[in-house]
Amino acid sequence: MGKVVQRQDKGLVKWLYQVPFCLIAFVALLLVLDPGGISSLTHMRTSDLYQRLNPRPTIESQSFRVVHVDIDLATTRRLGRWPWPRTLLADLIDRVHDLGAQTILLDLVLSERDPTSPDQLIETWWNQPGMGALVVPLSRLPDHDAQLAQSLARGNVVTSFAYTSEPSDQTPPRKAGFQDSDDGRTLTIPNLAGTVTTIPSLSAAGSGIGSQHFLESADGVTRFIPLVAMVNGTIYPNQILETVRISQGVSQFDLLTRRTGDVSQVTGIRIGDMTVPTNKDGSLSLYYSRASEQPSYSAWHVLQRDFDATALRNAIVVIGASADRQAATTLTSYGERVTTTQVSAEAIRQILSGHFPYRPGWALWAELAYLIIVGLIIVALAYRLPLYGAAAFTLVALGGAVYGTWSLFGDRGLLLDPSIPSIGLLMACLSAGLISSTRMEREKDFVRTAFGNYLAPTSVSRIARSSTNPNFAGETRKATVMFCDIRGLGAMERTFAEHPREIVKLVSDFLTIMTKRIHDTKGAVNRYVGDRIMAVWNAPIDDPDHASHACECALLMLSALDRLNDRLEDEARRKKVPVHIIHLGIGINTGTCFTGITGSKLRDDYSVLGEPVRLANRLNHFSERYGPAIILGEQTYMAVHHAYALLEIDHIEMLEEEDPTRVFALVGNPVMKANPKFRALEEAHEAIFSAFRQRDWEKAKSLVNQTRLMSGAMPSLYDIYERRILFNQVHPPADDWRGGHPGP
């Protein structure tokens, strides 16, 4: 019916049906092109959500315990403001060594000499008046940086340096090399201009050195840590990677790469027997646990004699200074603000525990396939089902995608993001649903407009509510067709020539009464032509008993006509005008018809076409000549002969190549069918037609004369057959005569 409605209503523009597909294509481009980093940021926030719902398991053992020691405000209130003298920092490192730490990461860039060191004081005060006497005593005191260097050299300690955006003369020493198969290809790792490094004496004393390098997203969350970077052609490790190397007792790194043209993408870094998967730029995707679950101690507490002697034993200890006003802070995936030192400790725990969430290379293709395939299904369903059906499928698809990606993250650490495709699917569902709902409303309006005058209101509502409306664009269906009109209307029109309102009122009353009977028996008025009604059963509304309902309607029409005639007779007496009795002529036939909307672009209508319609029309014309008011075709007779009182009255030749079709008169309901008098009349008709078809003209004529005397006889019909018998006696039919006639 949609095509018909579009033809009827130009306001529903055809391109609107393409909107859902355009939305799917738009979201697909958003995924592929990632304008403004929208898609990437959404992927990251989906990862944040999954991490909040499924935090990285906290696994602490003697083999990879990671402890954070913080020089916080509580420590500086007790031991002095930051920055500390290097001697106090040396005391802290010595204390950590004494407590059995396996490796220490000193997350501080000590790029200048200690200003409180004696040699620095001598340089500062040398030319000051009255200070010369202090130079000798000061020169005898130990150098603070040397003391710290001694503390660093006691065990496994990693010092730090930082990258700068400007070139610098400082070059940090590299304590471990990188083994790779780059073959001169360009590595896809950060290439930075310069460094700010810990002073050489301290850098040399440490077992390793690494960079403080973090990547903070636009929303302030640190989700990635570059594990390697390049300065002046030299690859340096992040302090996190260096700490893991020292803790594992490995002398070098293996850089794992994948060649893509002239570029080598980093896929991972091997540290001894341990492999750390990375993104193509050599960064680690962080997988957080909650900050509250990280073991952390204030530095002043560690320096106390009563501190738990086992708390740092065999642990990797990360020392930072949150009391430093310049200490960097960041947000985690949980929205917690922490220091970057805490993030470094988290990254070390993650590497040692072996939990590496990653976004596989095929993730984008999987998301696109999900969007396009499911999107097309949703649009197809939305255009064919009520909105709630498509919405239910959409919700199931979205729920399945969320559950599936959540399971992949929890079980395998795969980061697939259903959020943007799901938004696209919701947009496609809503747009297709709205368009479909609008179309369905227009279809309902079309049904109400097209059939409001032809069908009963309940039938119109039934079609409008149905999710499977009839095919108004064109179909074949078996239907029963009725033509009904007023016999002898011409004579009445001449009588009322001076009173046109009377004749119009008469026809209107007649049509109103007959239409009600049609509606009461589940029929549809197809059209009015003057006083003539064309009615149909089983089109457009399904009606399995359409033939029986048409016969029931015809009998109800006769009954209603009697009451109308009584009313007209009373009105004629009051007005003292001639009485005109209305007589009906009804033709009914059943068969396979063509149904649908026909007409021009300016006006169209629902029509029923085909040979059954033409025969019903002929039977209506013939009914006045036959005598009985209701005439049926053979197909209708076959459908209702068991229930109604029917008499065969003729054989009509429709086309020369077809056998004649039998014609019947409907004379009563099932009660009359059981009446003995009707049975006698039925047998008499059967005898007449048997003799007639056997060309026994004399016997047929005798039977006709006998039947005239029976109850329910049809004089007009018998007159027709007497004329036919006489004609056939004079002009015998051909040898191939099949008992038919063109009509009465």
C-alpha angles and dihedrals in degrees: 000000000000094000091052092049091050089053090049096045116042089181091080098079114211095225090065087077088064094057096091091050090049090051091052090049091048093053090046090055089047089056094047101040098035095203112206090357091283094138093044092049090050090051090052094048091049088053089050090054093049091048091052091051094042111025120196108273113258105234115172121174137153090265098060113010111154118198128186118218112191130198091211134167091272088058095048091049089057102035106025139282124297134291093058128207109264089243091065090047088050089052090054093049091046090051091051090049090049091052089059104257112175097208133002126208110200100202094196128103103220096188096159137051117264105269089209093056112114095242090052090050091051090053091049098046101032096103097035115115113255094010098098092092090063096055097080096047091046093050090058093058120094119261111255095217089050089053091051090047089054090052091049092051093055093082148339105327127161118204126199144233133183134224124239133200091228126068115258140188093231116099119182117224115251112227096186134032132225122239112204142150096228095134091200096308120138113263118224094230130114113282109204133190106227149337143236106213140185112267113278097249092057095039090052092049094054123086092228143003131210142169131265096228126155134164114220116195124227090265092056097255121129107220101151135046118196104229094192136026137171130236120180091342095310122115115223128190126232114252088248092058091043092052092052090049092052092046090052094047094237123150101206146014128242111218110210114207141174120215119233109174108299092343129084115210116206112237101172149332123242118212107185106298092347124090121197112201113220141184117260091270092056095257127140118232104227121231107194133206118199115286090229089063095056115101106241134166135187113246093235089057092052090052092055117103092228093057114127105270092209098050095090101026111134090351132134103240120203112199120199139158115233087169088072107100089215093052110129119241130188143174124261126214087267092059091250117142110227138158120266086244088065089048089053090052089049092051092050091051090049094051093047093047092050098232109143118165111196141174109235121223092247093054094097092051091049091051091047091049090050091050097046101038097042090039093056091048091050093050091047091050093045090054093048105033136046114276093257091059094055090041091053091051090047092052091048091049092048092047091049092050093049093046092045096049091043090053092048090051094048096043103034107010093244114156109214117161118212094172102093094039088047091052088050091050091050090050091049092047094048095045094045090044093051092047091047092047090050090049092048091049089051089048089052090049088049091051091049092048097042098042105023090100096038106043133050112264090247090054092048090051090048092055092044092052096043117105089207104053120185117273100258091174089075139299143156119246138159110255142164115234128200131193116192131176144152115273116228096010090148093067091049091050090055091051092051095041090121093043108052093164090061094054092045091050091048093052091044092052090047094050092045093053094045093045091055091054090050092051092045090058096048094260130139126225104230097186147334121229110181105300091344126104127197111198131180135198123203091022125120092352119051113249117170092192095048096135093050092047091052091053091046089052092051091054091047088051091056091049092048090047091059090056091046091051091050089053093047090050092053091048092049091053091050092049092039093230130133116286116240117192115208119227126193132225115196130180121187129183137166130210148108110308138182111244133185147089114314133171139077132306088262096051136002139168144189109273140186115209139177145077094301089060093050092049092049088052092051092048089053090053092046096047094084091054094047093050103225114100097225121054123181134197122235095257091055090048091053090054099048109021091106092060109032137055104254132172126196109235109166153356111233124197109220101172130003093238093052130074115253115269120230120239126209138193119227104220104164154345128274090282091060091045089064092049112112092220090057091048090054092049091048091053091048091054091049089052093049093052093044092055091042094053091045088055091240092144098172093051091046091051091049092050091050091054091049093048091053088070096053127099111268094020119165109222096184091053093049091049088057092052094047088056091048092049091051092047093048092049090055095036108029112208121249121274092256093052110140098198096264136127132195089244144298 
